Amino acid sequence: MSSGDADEKRLKKCFQSIIDTVSKAIEQAQNGNDSQQIINNLRQQIKSILDKSLSTLSTKCRNYLLNIFYEYDFDERANTLPDSFTVDVLESFGDMLEGRLKAIDVFHAAWNGDQSVVEEYVDKYGYLIDQSGLYETTLLYSAARNNHTDLVRYIIEDVGCSVNAQNEEYLPKGQTSTSNKATIGSTALHAACYQGHLDIVKFLIAHGGDYFIKNSVGETPVENAKSKSTVRAFFKDFLVSSYSSTSASLPTAKILDEIEAHSATTISDCIWEYKPIAMNQWIAFSSDIAKQLQESINEKTFQIEIQLKSGRDRHRVSLAQFLRLGTNPAWIRCRGSSLLNFHCYGQWQLMFIKHPAGTINPKPSTEVFDIETDENFQFNTWYTADYETNVMLEAAMNYRRKFINIYMGAVDDQIIVNLENFSFKNQLNTVEGFLRWIPKLISDSSDLTPVNNFELTNDATVSLLTAELVKQAIDSESLEESYNCDLSYENIPIDEDDLAFADNKVRIIQSFV
């Protein structure tokens, strides 16, 4: 017998002694014995067991056991449960102890891919599914680490575990972790990426796996994938690394995390473009004009209109409408992240250039419309995305997604959104169009009241809704709803061709603020 096996055996013996003691106490309580006397005896008996057993256990086993007792305000110095412990929690306490005892063997089964053992366990102790085991890893992590695809699928789809559950380090009470072990804080996606299990990587991401979550040494799943060519290639096709340059590196963080890390620096990663209203082609601005636009919109308080000089021509630009005015009016867009570039909340808009029910407007209009079901869409006209679509696009941008599929009720179809070139289409290519965001402007008042971007006067005083202001306004219900949503992708297989999510329901999983 190895030292590890002997250690586990001692731990199991200690567990069983405590469980037997608790079972007797439960029986006494059911027989109507004095509750306080039952608890007093139980506390003394558990203390006696721990006094005898703890010194025989390894640090790992001792911490595993004691961390269970910490949930009940256990006094480690006295090795006793607190006075607040009552008969009301005896049954749940005993059940939890049994579950954590059985988990010692079940985690070995998960490591080896023995699904039947795991199924038997979760049938009774499913509420413990996200708890780390003796070796400080979750069941899902163990299964993903060793490429047990069917078990991973079962734990997520049938059991409903948290796909982003992190491995937990068991520490003495009050001690702060100083661990340099990469496994601590890691998720199943960390393990799958590090081991190069591509199918599991795709499955976990399709079910909400956060590829930017950090473990105890600051590594993300994306970083863990760098040494595995197939997984690295997947992320290279799956994520947008940069808009303004050709980057060979994979992104290392969400956009909002980048903003927080560079709060004193203006981050610029975008391409400024314009499209003459009567044309379907986007043209890049010159670098000097792009710089002017960038500088103008980075200001917290800015003018509604600015003057631009391009060669011999002068143009007025409405920053509220992203519209260049003059003899040849043109729509403007910034192909890049609204969050990364401007620290502001963006309102997304769609323009159809192909649709079975679309109509050609003989006089192109600068008016922006809301999307309505069964509408005859006008080509070369902007339509404001509804709230749900807007939040999905913001979330996908924050997570640097290259493609997402969105079911759009107004067109009764799924559209594939390309967040690299800001375009969209449906599967049959009967619907096509462009995408852009415009900055959502707010009044300069203390309550941050939203204003309609297309009803502003030239002398209006407005400011960008920056990340800082969002944090200040977190108590505002509308803002809280916009920025604190869950981003998970349920039951969405990843298509090998376009790496897009193919389900019509996208929920949101990480807090934006």
Secondary structure, 3 states (H helix, E strand, C coil): CCHHHHHHHHHHHHHHHHHHHHHHHHHHHHCCCCHHHHHHHHHHHHHHHHHHHHHHCCHHHHHHHHHHHHCCCCECCCCECCCCCCHHHHHHHHHHHHHHHHHHHHHHHHHHCCHHHHHHHHHHHHHHCCCCCCCCCCHHHHHHHCCCHHHHHHHHHHHCCCCCCCCCCCCCCCCCCCCCCCCCCCCHHHHHHHHCCHHHHHHHHHCCCCCCCCCCCCCCHHHHCCCCHHHHHHHHHHECCCCCCCCCCCCCCCHHHHHHHCCCCCCCCEEEEEEECCCCCCEECCHHHHHHHHHHHHCCECCCEEEEEECCEEEEEECCCCEEECCCCEEEEEEECHHHHHCECEEEEEEEEECCCCECCCCCCCCCEECCCCCCCECCCEEECCHHHHHHHHHHHHCCECEEEEEECCCCEEEEEECCCCEEECCCCCCEEEEEEEECEEECCCCCCECCCCCCCCCCCEEECEHHHHHHCCCCHHHHHHHECCECCCCCCECCCCCCECCCCCCECCECC
